[in-house]
Amino acid sequence: MMEKYITDERTGLKYELVGDYYLIAGDDESEEDRPIGVWGQRHLRYLKEHRRVRYANLLTSGELSVKFMSATPAAKQKRKLSGI
């Protein structure tokens, strides 16, 4: 019998056995629950429409949500420093 979950030591990705295939297992903690702001949404739309390869690379590497989630605190800090 095959193991239900395995972890690739080289990449650190966790895989789940579904039927006869191993698929990438989702994280226990969902980052998608955190909202992205207006400018993050606009930048995401720009990437989808005009920078499709960059968008696909961010999406497949798992960096897409991290990029937009980290933009919000940075924007708040910038506004705080500028006095806006």
Disulfide bonds with the S-S distance in Angstrom:
none
